[in-house]
């Protein structure tokens, strides 16, 4: 399942974070980072997916 989350994190970072942690603070941080810049959103999404295994 982590592979699917990683692929989604590369395409749509907030979706990957949502599947990992739900509608928490990490999700909203990722939404803001993705709006400000796509690359920071991807980096944060990958970090969340790896950290919250």
C-alpha positions, -999 to +999 in steps of 0.1 A: +000+000+000+030+024+006+038+022-032+003+035-040+006+063-015+041+073-029+027+074-064-002+095-053+022+117-033+041+124-066+010+132-085-013+148-059+006+153-026-025+160-004-042+128-015-011+107-004-010+125+030-048+121+034-046+083+028-018+081+054-030+103+083-065+116+074-078+152+079-052+162+105-027+190+108-003+172+084-029+172+057-036+209+060+002+217+061+006+197+029-023+215+012-007+249+020+028+237+009+013+224-024-004+257-030+027+276-023+049+253-045+043+219-059+078+205-050+076+214-012+042+196-012+058+165-027+087+165-003+064+169+027+040+142+015+069+117+011+082+127+045+048+120+061+043+087+043+077+075+054+074+088+090+039+074+098+043+039+086 
